[in-house]
Amino acid sequence: MNIQTITQINSFLAAFVLLTAFGMLAQKKINSLIHLFTWQGLFLSINTAIVGYVAGRHHLYISSVLTLALKVILLPYILHLLIARLKIRKDVETIVNIPATMLIGIALVIFSYHLTAPVRELSTFITRSTLAIALATVMIGLLMMITRKHAVTQIIGFLAMENGLFFAATSATYGMPLVVELGVALDVLIAAFIFGMFFFQIHTTFDSLDVDQMARLKEES
Amino acid sequence: MQNSAVLLILLGTPLFAAAVLAFVGDRRFAPEVNIAGSAATFAAGLGLAFEVYKQGSMLAGGNFFFVDAFNVYLAVLTSFVSMTTAIFSRPYMRREREHGRVGHWGMRFYHAMFQLFIFAMLLCLLTNNIGVLWIAMELATLSTVLLVSLYRTPTAIEAAWKYFILCGVGIAQALFGTVLLYFAAERVLGEGGQALLWTNLSLVSDKLEPTILSLAFVFLMVGYGTKVGLVPLHNWLPDAHSEGPTPISAVLSGLLLNIALYALVRCKVLVDGATHSHHAGDIMMGFGILSILVASFSLLRQKDIKRMFSYSSIEHMGIATFAFGLGGPVATFGALLHMLVHSLAKSAIFFTVGHASQMHRTQEMDRIKGLFKGNPLVGWGFMFGAMAIVGMPPFGVFTSEFLILTATMKSAPLMTPFLLLGLGVAFAAIFRKVQTMVAGDVPEYQTPVKAAHVPVMLHMAIVLAIGIYLPDFLNNWFHTAVELIK
């Protein structure tokens, strides 16, 4: 495979990562959200493996397998399990309506391209153009956390952000050193256990997972 | 070789203690095991400090760990305060257990996570790798999230959720900043773990690409700034620090905020080296002064005692951030001293506040009365703690605030009125409330508690001693640290 084909495959996968991020913004059903998150993880994992192959960075294979295990298999499994246990079927209400959220999302993508311009100019990596998409994925994850008032969607937004960060590491630098990648994966794993416990605590205390109900701690004026 | 042995003991002890305590669980002697573990950690911390005092900064464990004057004093402080907090938590948590606020599993969890938290903070301080620094910071957050929700009340769960989500989002920005930093470093140092080592980075910081480092600093500032509790990223802090058990409030306010500020300052040194400008310092000064003002005016409106002192922590972290941003030898010296004395005074206050709220079974300041008569040692400890934290002489906080103020007058005179306004408002707000709590008759609903007096007295004695006379070794360390980061 020549470099050009590789760059195209890389951009193609980056586009899919961004597409799934927008898909998550538009999606109201929690089950479908988790499916989209799984797809995003899969694209990320394939992309990492390809970059590792082209750049000859073999530690990226480990990252790729780790992503596959954690974000495509384990986390979606845990989320599906929790949702089945807690019997969540309702659609999630959004604060801002979906078309408006999509427009903000597009603005964020443009902003990301603008912000990462100096990095693109300096970088010699074949993956350099995807850094903007990585940052956009982080921002869209953040947007999702702000506009949804449901514990599960906030967590999926959080994990999507983490996907974006991982993507940024592979596209800006061909991956962080292995010890860092392993540590980050460990932190995500611990976070998964914590939010799992949280879902149960919130559910038993508030009888629902709507974060809106949690508004007791406010400044009295 | 011997150095790395001390380091390994320092990091290994809390980790080992966490594992042991997970097995000990709710047995009667669990608090004693907790104290023993923390005391051993403190001893190792002292040993490390002695090594560094003798031979200066050092690398250990294949360059993975790095100890210099800046982090060694924070490591000793961290291990010391965690030891005294363990002593305080023995009677405090026993009472909470007897009153049924914490269950069997809660106690097991509390002790194990307390030690894990100390491990995460020490790893943060001692690691040389800024990627690992990030990981340890996240670990410190995660290990305390479920401690904040330990009481399982609706407000506690809400506070913990806010803490988890907001700090998670914040610290994600810091990771992006770290990725950018690594990108810039890789171009100079080549690929691999070596490019993330702080010691290597600080040597070549003037060769790093300035545009990228400025961009990285914005992300690092937002990320670690969230953890420092700087306004406007502070929303989680008063909730998390006031809803959890009081020993946890003491270590969160007294230690974790310091660690986050430490991470920020380490990054600032690199950015300053690359950009040759005051760009990063200006950003820190802005965040700092905003935090001082917003926090001191918020202090006026507080009704909950722990919430009030959480806002006070935001104010003091604002002062330290402002001083680091200001730069220069005097301000930096003041900031280092401020981190030390604030940490000691604030945790001492939380110890007495914990006992006071147990005596009255409430955290509402209107219901807390007559501490002098009810329990003189708790009352006076609280009084002196409050006097120290508002910056009255002869306590150490006065010294550090005075240094910072003089430096401000000299290099940023326009900021002086804002700084003074913040300090004045905070003084008035805290003092007004403290007076009504300590004076007066004992209300009939007050019940006696078994209190731990030693930690409070120890902390206050040190804060007082530092205010009167700064020992030579501390002075030397601070001067060396100032050379590193000014």
Boltz contact constraints between the chains, C-beta under 6 A:
constraints:
  - contact:
      token1: [A, 118]
      token2: [B, 211]
      max_distance: 6.0
  - contact:
      token1: [A, 154]
      token2: [B, 165]
      max_distance: 6.0
  - contact:
      token1: [A, 158]
      token2: [B, 168]
      max_distance: 6.0
  - contact:
      token1: [A, 161]
      token2: [B, 172]
      max_distance: 6.0
  - contact:
      token1: [A, 165]
      token2: [B, 175]
      max_distance: 6.0
  - contact:
      token1: [A, 165]
      token2: [B, 176]
      max_distance: 6.0
  - contact:
      token1: [A, 168]
      token2: [B, 179]
      max_distance: 6.0
  - contact:
      token1: [A, 169]
      token2: [B, 179]
      max_distance: 6.0
  - contact:
      token1: [A, 172]
      token2: [B, 179]
      max_distance: 6.0
  - contact:
      token1: [A, 172]
      token2: [B, 183]
      max_distance: 6.0
  - contact:
      token1: [A, 173]
      token2: [B, 182]
      max_distance: 6.0
  - contact:
      token1: [A, 173]
      token2: [B, 183]
      max_distance: 6.0
  - contact:
      token1: [A, 173]
      token2: [B, 186]
      max_distance: 6.0
  - contact:
      token1: [A, 176]
      token2: [B, 131]
      max_distance: 6.0
  - contact:
      token1: [A, 177]
      token2: [B, 193]
      max_distance: 6.0
  - contact:
      token1: [A, 180]
      token2: [B, 131]
      max_distance: 6.0
  - contact:
      token1: [A, 183]
      token2: [B, 135]
      max_distance: 6.0
  - contact:
      token1: [A, 187]
      token2: [B, 135]
      max_distance: 6.0
  - contact:
      token1: [A, 187]
      token2: [B, 138]
      max_distance: 6.0
  - contact:
      token1: [A, 190]
      token2: [B, 142]
      max_distance: 6.0
  - contact:
      token1: [A, 194]
      token2: [B, 142]
      max_distance: 6.0
  - contact:
      token1: [A, 194]
      token2: [B, 145]
      max_distance: 6.0
  - contact:
      token1: [A, 201]
      token2: [B, 157]
      max_distance: 6.0
  - contact:
      token1: [A, 202]
      token2: [B, 157]
      max_distance: 6.0
  - contact:
      token1: [A, 205]
      token2: [B, 154]
      max_distance: 6.0
  - contact:
      token1: [A, 205]
      token2: [B, 157]
      max_distance: 6.0
  - contact:
      token1: [A, 214]
      token2: [B, 158]
      max_distance: 6.0
  - contact:
      token1: [A, 216]
      token2: [B, 155]
      max_distance: 6.0
  - contact:
      token1: [A, 217]
      token2: [B, 155]
      max_distance: 6.0
  - contact:
      token1: [A, 217]
      token2: [B, 158]
      max_distance: 6.0
  - contact:
      token1: [A, 217]
      token2: [B, 159]
      max_distance: 6.0
  - contact:
      token1: [A, 217]
      token2: [B, 239]
      max_distance: 6.0
